[in-house]
Amino acid sequence: MAYQQVVAPMSQDEKSSLWAVSVETGLAIAQAMLAGVDAGLGVGLHSFNPATAKEVLKVPDHWGPMWVLFAGYPAEDPSGGGQRPRRPLGDNFFRAQYGTPWTEMPEVTARPEREGMIQAPMDRDRRWRDVRALAERFGLPW
């Protein structure tokens, strides 16, 4: 029943098919990223040049590559870089409508801080030294 009423008509409409495939791909990527992090891996989602990706990754012509998901063991401690400076929430988020700044609630912010989701600010000089050491370790240009 669902096939006749939903799947078959969508498969005949290119725009609907592209939308459905994009949604399903996004959900699959999100789950893969969560699974990777849960397994202790570092993950990164990146856009790419489709022609180069097909050549390098040997992707068949009938596939439509959308994203590249890198996964692997981190080369450094996840807390090594510290958190980059952030603007106050009220600069980026609004209550009910644009122009009414979101007011941060300290009791709400305290929980992610307690659970280590918000790190201490980064020390820029230390971070540059760490990045340079990683680049040299992996033979990357600096």
ROSE-4610 file (N, C-alpha, C; in Angstrom, 1 decimal, always signed):
// ROSE-4610
residu = [M/M/M/A/A/A/Y/Y/Y/Q/Q/Q/Q/Q/Q/V/V/V/V/V/V/A/A/A/P/P/P/M/M/M/S/S/S/Q/Q/Q/D/D/D/E/E/E/K/K/K/S/S/S/S/S/S/L/L/L/W/W/W/A/A/A/V/V/V/S/S/S/V/V/V/E/E/E/T/T/T/G/G/G/L/L/L/A/A/A/I/I/I/A/A/A/Q/Q/Q/A/A/A/M/M/M/L/L/L/A/A/A/G/G/G/V/V/V/D/D/D/A/A/A/G/G/G/L/L/L/G/G/G/V/V/V/G/G/G/L/L/L/H/H/H/S/S/S/F/F/F/N/N/N/P/P/P/A/A/A/T/T/T/A/A/A/K/K/K/E/E/E/V/V/V/L/L/L/K/K/K/V/V/V/P/P/P/D/D/D/H/H/H/W/W/W/G/G/G/P/P/P/M/M/M/W/W/W/V/V/V/L/L/L/F/F/F/A/A/A/G/G/G/Y/Y/Y/P/P/P/A/A/A/E/E/E/D/D/D/P/P/P/S/S/S/G/G/G/G/G/G/G/G/G/Q/Q/Q/R/R/R/P/P/P/R/R/R/R/R/R/P/P/P/L/L/L/G/G/G/D/D/D/N/N/N/F/F/F/F/F/F/R/R/R/A/A/A/Q/Q/Q/Y/Y/Y/G/G/G/T/T/T/P/P/P/W/W/W/T/T/T/E/E/E/M/M/M/P/P/P/E/E/E/V/V/V/T/T/T/A/A/A/R/R/R/P/P/P/E/E/E/R/R/R/E/E/E/G/G/G/M/M/M/I/I/I/Q/Q/Q/A/A/A/P/P/P/M/M/M/D/D/D/R/R/R/D/D/D/R/R/R/R/R/R/W/W/W/R/R/R/D/D/D/V/V/V/R/R/R/A/A/A/L/L/L/A/A/A/E/E/E/R/R/R/F/F/F/G/G/G/L/L/L/P/P/P/W/W/W]
num = [1/1/1/2/2/2/3/3/3/4/4/4/5/5/5/6/6/6/7/7/7/8/8/8/9/9/9/10/10/10/11/11/11/12/12/12/13/13/13/14/14/14/15/15/15/16/16/16/17/17/17/18/18/18/19/19/19/20/20/20/21/21/21/22/22/22/23/23/23/24/24/24/25/25/25/26/26/26/27/27/27/28/28/28/29/29/29/30/30/30/31/31/31/32/32/32/33/33/33/34/34/34/35/35/35/36/36/36/37/37/37/38/38/38/39/39/39/40/40/40/41/41/41/42/42/42/43/43/43/44/44/44/45/45/45/46/46/46/47/47/47/48/48/48/49/49/49/50/50/50/51/51/51/52/52/52/53/53/53/54/54/54/55/55/55/56/56/56/57/57/57/58/58/58/59/59/59/60/60/60/61/61/61/62/62/62/63/63/63/64/64/64/65/65/65/66/66/66/67/67/67/68/68/68/69/69/69/70/70/70/71/71/71/72/72/72/73/73/73/74/74/74/75/75/75/76/76/76/77/77/77/78/78/78/79/79/79/80/80/80/81/81/81/82/82/82/83/83/83/84/84/84/85/85/85/86/86/86/87/87/87/88/88/88/89/89/89/90/90/90/91/91/91/92/92/92/93/93/93/94/94/94/95/95/95/96/96/96/97/97/97/98/98/98/99/99/99/100/100/100/101/101/101/102/102/102/103/103/103/104/104/104/105/105/105/106/106/106/107/107/107/108/108/108/109/109/109/110/110/110/111/111/111/112/112/112/113/113/113/114/114/114/115/115/115/116/116/116/117/117/117/118/118/118/119/119/119/120/120/120/121/121/121/122/122/122/123/123/123/124/124/124/125/125/125/126/126/126/127/127/127/128/128/128/129/129/129/130/130/130/131/131/131/132/132/132/133/133/133/134/134/134/135/135/135/136/136/136/137/137/137/138/138/138/139/139/139/140/140/140/141/141/141/142/142/142]
x = [+0.8/+0.0/+0.9/+1.9/+2.7/+3.5/+3.9/+4.7/+3.8/+2.6/+1.7/+1.4/+1.2/+0.7/+1.9/+3.0/+4.1/+5.4/+5.9/+7.2/+7.1/+6.2/+6.1/+5.9/+5.0/+4.9/+6.2/+6.8/+8.0/+9.1/+9.2/+10.3/+10.1/+9.0/+8.7/+9.0/+9.2/+9.4/+10.8/+11.7/+13.1/+13.3/+12.6/+12.8/+12.4/+11.3/+10.9/+12.0/+12.5/+13.5/+14.7/+15.2/+16.4/+16.2/+15.0/+14.7/+14.8/+14.1/+14.1/+15.5/+16.2/+17.6/+18.5/+18.3/+19.1/+18.8/+17.5/+17.1/+17.6/+17.5/+18.0/+19.5/+20.2/+21.6/+22.1/+21.4/+21.7/+21.5/+20.4/+20.2/+21.2/+21.6/+22.6/+24.0/+24.3/+25.6/+25.6/+24.5/+24.4/+24.6/+23.9/+24.1/+25.5/+26.1/+27.5/+28.5/+28.2/+29.1/+28.9/+27.6/+27.4/+28.0/+27.9/+28.5/+30.0/+30.6/+32.1/+32.5/+31.9/+32.2/+32.0/+30.9/+30.6/+31.7/+32.3/+33.4/+34.8/+34.8/+36.1/+36.9/+36.2/+36.9/+36.7/+37.6/+37.4/+36.7/+35.7/+35.0/+34.9/+34.9/+34.8/+34.0/+33.0/+32.2/+32.7/+32.9/+33.5/+32.9/+32.8/+32.4/+33.6/+33.5/+34.6/+34.3/+35.3/+35.2/+34.7/+33.5/+32.9/+33.8/+34.3/+35.1/+36.4/+37.1/+38.3/+38.0/+36.9/+36.5/+36.2/+35.5/+35.2/+36.5/+37.4/+38.7/+39.5/+39.7/+40.5/+39.9/+38.6/+37.9/+37.3/+37.5/+36.9/+35.4/+34.7/+33.3/+32.6/+31.7/+31.1/+30.3/+30.2/+29.5/+28.0/+27.4/+26.0/+25.7/+26.8/+26.6/+26.7/+26.0/+26.0/+26.6/+27.9/+28.5/+28.0/+27.8/+27.2/+28.2/+28.8/+29.7/+30.8/+31.9/+33.0/+33.0/+33.0/+33.0/+34.4/+35.2/+36.5/+36.3/+36.9/+36.8/+38.2/+38.6/+39.9/+40.2/+41.2/+41.6/+42.3/+41.9/+42.5/+44.0/+44.7/+46.1/+46.5/+45.5/+45.8/+44.7/+44.9/+43.9/+42.8/+41.5/+40.4/+40.3/+40.8/+40.7/+42.0/+42.9/+44.2/+44.1/+43.1/+43.0/+42.3/+41.5/+40.6/+39.5/+38.6/+37.5/+37.8/+37.5/+37.7/+36.7/+37.1/+36.2/+34.8/+33.8/+32.4/+31.7/+30.9/+30.1/+29.0/+28.5/+27.4/+26.2/+25.4/+24.2/+23.3/+23.2/+22.3/+22.7/+24.0/+24.4/+24.0/+23.7/+23.4/+22.0/+21.3/+20.0/+19.0/+17.8/+16.8/+15.5/+14.9/+13.7/+12.4/+11.7/+10.4/+10.6/+11.4/+11.6/+13.0/+13.4/+14.7/+14.8/+15.9/+16.0/+15.8/+15.2/+15.0/+16.0/+17.2/+18.3/+17.9/+18.4/+18.3/+19.0/+18.4/+19.1/+19.6/+20.9/+21.6/+21.1/+20.9/+20.5/+21.6/+22.3/+23.5/+23.2/+22.1/+21.8/+21.7/+21.4/+21.3/+22.7/+23.5/+24.9/+25.8/+25.5/+26.3/+26.3/+25.3/+25.3/+26.3/+26.3/+27.3/+28.7/+28.9/+30.2/+30.6/+29.7/+30.0/+30.3/+29.7/+29.8/+31.0/+31.7/+32.9/+32.6/+31.4/+31.0/+31.4/+31.7/+32.3/+33.7/+34.7/+36.0/+36.5/+37.7/+38.4/+38.8/+38.9/+39.3/+40.7/+40.9/+42.2/+43.3/+44.5/+45.7/+46.2/+46.1/+46.5/+47.9/+48.8/+50.3/+50.5/+49.9/+50.0/+49.4/+48.2/+47.5/+48.3/+49.0/+49.8/+51.0/+51.6/+52.6/+52.1/+51.0/+50.4/+50.1/+49.5/+49.2/+50.5/+51.5/+52.7/+53.4/+53.3/+53.9/+53.1/+51.8/+51.0/+51.4/+51.5/+51.8/+53.2/+54.2/+55.5/+55.4/+54.6/+54.5/+53.9/+53.0/+52.3/+52.9/+54.0/+54.6/+53.7/+52.9/+52.1/+52.8/+52.4/+53.0/+52.7/+53.6/+53.4/+53.6]
y = [-1.2/+0.0/+1.3/+1.3/+2.5/+2.7/+1.5/+1.6/+2.3/+1.9/+2.5/+3.9/+4.3/+5.6/+6.6/+6.1/+7.1/+6.8/+5.6/+5.4/+5.4/+4.8/+4.8/+6.2/+7.0/+8.4/+9.2/+9.1/+9.8/+9.4/+8.1/+7.6/+8.1/+8.6/+9.1/+10.6/+11.3/+12.7/+13.0/+13.5/+13.7/+14.6/+15.6/+16.5/+15.8/+15.1/+14.3/+13.3/+12.6/+11.5/+12.1/+13.2/+13.9/+14.3/+14.9/+15.3/+14.1/+13.0/+11.8/+11.2/+11.1/+10.6/+11.5/+12.8/+13.7/+13.6/+13.5/+13.3/+12.0/+10.9/+9.6/+9.6/+10.3/+10.3/+11.1/+12.2/+13.0/+12.2/+11.5/+10.7/+9.6/+9.0/+7.9/+8.5/+9.7/+10.3/+10.7/+11.2/+11.6/+10.4/+9.3/+8.1/+7.5/+7.6/+7.1/+8.0/+9.3/+10.2/+9.9/+9.7/+9.4/+8.0/+7.0/+5.7/+5.8/+6.6/+6.8/+7.4/+8.5/+9.2/+8.2/+7.5/+6.5/+5.5/+5.1/+4.2/+4.8/+6.1/+6.7/+7.2/+7.3/+7.8/+9.3/+9.9/+11.3/+11.2/+12.1/+12.1/+13.5/+13.7/+15.0/+14.8/+15.7/+15.6/+16.8/+16.4/+17.4/+17.4/+18.5/+18.6/+18.3/+18.1/+17.7/+18.0/+17.8/+18.0/+16.6/+16.5/+15.2/+14.5/+15.2/+14.5/+13.9/+14.6/+14.2/+13.0/+13.1/+12.0/+10.8/+10.8/+9.6/+9.0/+9.8/+9.3/+8.6/+9.3/+8.9/+7.7/+7.8/+6.7/+5.6/+5.7/+4.7/+4.5/+5.6/+5.6/+5.3/+4.3/+3.9/+5.1/+5.2/+6.3/+6.4/+5.3/+5.3/+5.7/+6.0/+6.5/+8.1/+8.7/+10.1/+10.5/+10.7/+11.1/+12.4/+12.5/+13.7/+14.3/+13.5/+13.9/+12.9/+13.4/+12.5/+12.5/+11.4/+11.3/+10.6/+11.4/+10.9/+10.4/+9.2/+8.6/+8.0/+8.1/+7.5/+7.8/+7.3/+7.6/+8.9/+9.7/+11.1/+11.0/+12.0/+12.0/+12.8/+13.4/+14.2/+14.1/+14.5/+14.5/+15.5/+15.0/+15.9/+17.2/+17.3/+18.5/+19.4/+18.9/+19.6/+21.0/+21.3/+22.6/+23.6/+23.1/+24.0/+24.5/+25.3/+25.8/+27.1/+27.3/+28.6/+29.6/+30.9/+31.9/+31.9/+32.1/+32.1/+33.4/+33.9/+35.1/+34.7/+35.7/+35.4/+34.9/+34.0/+33.4/+34.5/+35.6/+36.6/+37.3/+37.1/+37.6/+36.7/+35.4/+34.4/+33.9/+34.0/+33.4/+34.4/+34.3/+35.2/+34.5/+35.2/+34.7/+35.2/+34.2/+34.5/+35.2/+36.2/+36.9/+37.6/+37.9/+38.5/+39.8/+40.1/+41.4/+41.3/+40.2/+40.0/+39.0/+39.4/+38.5/+37.4/+36.2/+35.1/+35.5/+35.3/+35.5/+34.2/+34.2/+33.0/+32.7/+31.5/+31.1/+30.3/+30.9/+30.3/+28.8/+28.6/+27.2/+26.2/+26.6/+25.8/+25.6/+26.6/+26.5/+25.7/+25.7/+24.9/+23.4/+22.9/+21.4/+21.0/+21.6/+21.2/+21.5/+22.5/+22.8/+21.6/+21.2/+20.1/+18.8/+18.6/+17.3/+17.4/+18.5/+18.6/+18.9/+19.4/+19.7/+21.1/+21.9/+23.2/+23.2/+23.4/+23.4/+24.8/+24.8/+26.0/+26.7/+28.0/+28.7/+28.2/+28.2/+27.8/+28.8/+28.3/+29.1/+29.1/+30.2/+30.3/+29.9/+30.3/+30.0/+28.5/+27.9/+26.4/+25.7/+26.2/+25.5/+25.5/+26.7/+26.8/+25.8/+25.7/+24.7/+23.3/+23.0/+21.6/+21.3/+22.3/+22.1/+21.9/+22.7/+22.6/+21.2/+20.7/+19.4/+18.3/+18.4/+17.4/+17.5/+18.7/+18.8/+18.2/+18.4/+17.8/+16.3/+15.8/+14.4/+13.7/+14.3/+13.6/+14.1/+14.9/+15.4/+16.3/+17.1/+18.1/+19.4/+20.2/+21.5/+22.4/+23.3/+24.2/+25.6]
z = [+0.0/+0.0/+0.0/+0.9/+1.0/-0.3/-0.9/-2.2/-3.3/-3.4/-4.5/-4.2/-3.0/-2.6/-2.5/-2.1/-1.7/-2.6/-2.5/-3.1/-4.6/-5.2/-6.7/-7.3/-6.8/-7.3/-7.1/-5.9/-5.7/-6.6/-6.9/-7.8/-9.2/-9.6/-10.9/-11.0/-9.9/-9.9/-9.4/-10.3/-10.0/-8.8/-8.7/-7.5/-6.2/-6.2/-5.0/-4.7/-5.7/-5.4/-4.9/-5.4/-4.9/-3.5/-3.1/-1.8/-0.8/-1.2/-0.3/-0.1/-1.2/-1.1/-0.2/-0.4/+0.4/+1.9/+2.2/+3.6/+4.2/+3.5/+3.9/+4.1/+3.2/+3.2/+4.5/+4.7/+5.9/+7.2/+7.3/+8.5/+8.6/+7.5/+7.6/+8.0/+7.5/+7.9/+9.3/+9.8/+11.2/+12.1/+11.8/+12.6/+12.5/+11.3/+11.2/+12.1/+12.1/+12.9/+14.4/+14.8/+16.2/+16.6/+15.7/+16.0/+16.1/+15.2/+15.2/+16.5/+16.9/+18.2/+19.4/+19.4/+20.4/+20.5/+19.4/+19.4/+19.7/+20.0/+20.3/+19.1/+17.9/+16.7/+16.6/+15.9/+15.4/+14.1/+13.9/+12.6/+12.1/+10.8/+10.1/+8.8/+8.6/+7.4/+6.5/+5.2/+4.3/+3.0/+2.3/+0.9/+0.1/-1.2/-2.1/-3.5/-4.3/-5.8/-6.3/-6.8/-7.2/-8.3/-9.2/-10.3/-9.7/-8.8/-8.2/-7.2/-6.5/-5.6/-6.3/-7.4/-8.2/-8.7/-9.1/-9.6/-8.5/-7.4/-6.3/-5.6/-5.3/-4.5/-5.4/-6.7/-7.6/-7.5/-7.3/-7.2/-8.5/-8.6/-9.9/-10.4/-11.7/-12.4/-12.0/-11.6/-11.3/-9.8/-9.0/-7.7/-7.7/-6.8/-6.7/-5.4/-5.3/-4.1/-3.5/-2.2/-1.6/-0.6/+0.2/+1.3/+1.4/+2.1/+2.5/+4.0/+4.6/+6.1/+6.4/+7.0/+7.5/+8.9/+9.2/+10.5/+10.8/+12.0/+12.4/+13.9/+14.4/+15.7/+15.8/+16.8/+16.9/+17.1/+16.5/+16.7/+17.9/+18.6/+19.8/+20.7/+21.9/+23.0/+22.5/+22.6/+22.1/+22.9/+24.1/+24.8/+24.6/+23.8/+23.6/+23.1/+22.2/+21.6/+22.4/+23.3/+24.1/+23.2/+23.7/+23.0/+22.4/+21.1/+20.5/+21.1/+21.1/+21.7/+21.0/+21.7/+21.2/+21.5/+20.6/+20.9/+21.9/+22.6/+23.6/+22.8/+23.4/+22.7/+22.1/+22.9/+22.4/+21.1/+20.7/+19.4/+18.2/+18.5/+17.4/+17.5/+18.7/+18.8/+19.4/+19.0/+19.4/+20.0/+20.9/+21.5/+20.8/+20.2/+19.5/+18.2/+18.1/+16.8/+16.8/+15.6/+15.4/+16.1/+16.7/+17.4/+18.9/+19.4/+20.8/+21.2/+21.8/+22.0/+23.0/+22.8/+23.7/+25.0/+26.1/+27.4/+27.9/+28.1/+28.6/+30.1/+30.4/+31.8/+32.4/+33.4/+34.0/+34.5/+35.0/+35.5/+34.3/+33.2/+32.0/+31.5/+31.4/+30.9/+31.9/+33.1/+34.1/+33.8/+33.3/+33.1/+32.0/+30.8/+29.8/+30.3/+31.1/+31.7/+32.6/+33.5/+34.4/+33.7/+32.6/+31.8/+30.8/+30.8/+30.0/+28.5/+28.2/+26.9/+26.5/+27.5/+27.2/+27.8/+27.0/+27.5/+27.9/+28.5/+28.8/+27.5/+27.5/+26.2/+25.8/+24.5/+24.0/+24.2/+24.4/+24.5/+23.0/+22.3/+20.9/+20.6/+21.4/+21.2/+21.3/+22.4/+22.6/+21.4/+21.0/+19.9/+18.6/+18.3/+17.1/+17.2/+18.3/+18.5/+18.3/+18.8/+18.7/+17.2/+16.5/+15.1/+14.2/+14.6/+13.8/+14.1/+15.3/+15.6/+14.9/+14.8/+14.0/+12.5/+12.0/+10.6/+10.3/+11.1/+11.0/+11.1/+12.1/+12.3/+11.1/+10.4/+9.3/+7.9/+7.9/+6.7/+5.9/+6.6/+5.9/+5.8/+4.8/+4.7/+5.9/+6.2/+7.3/+6.9]
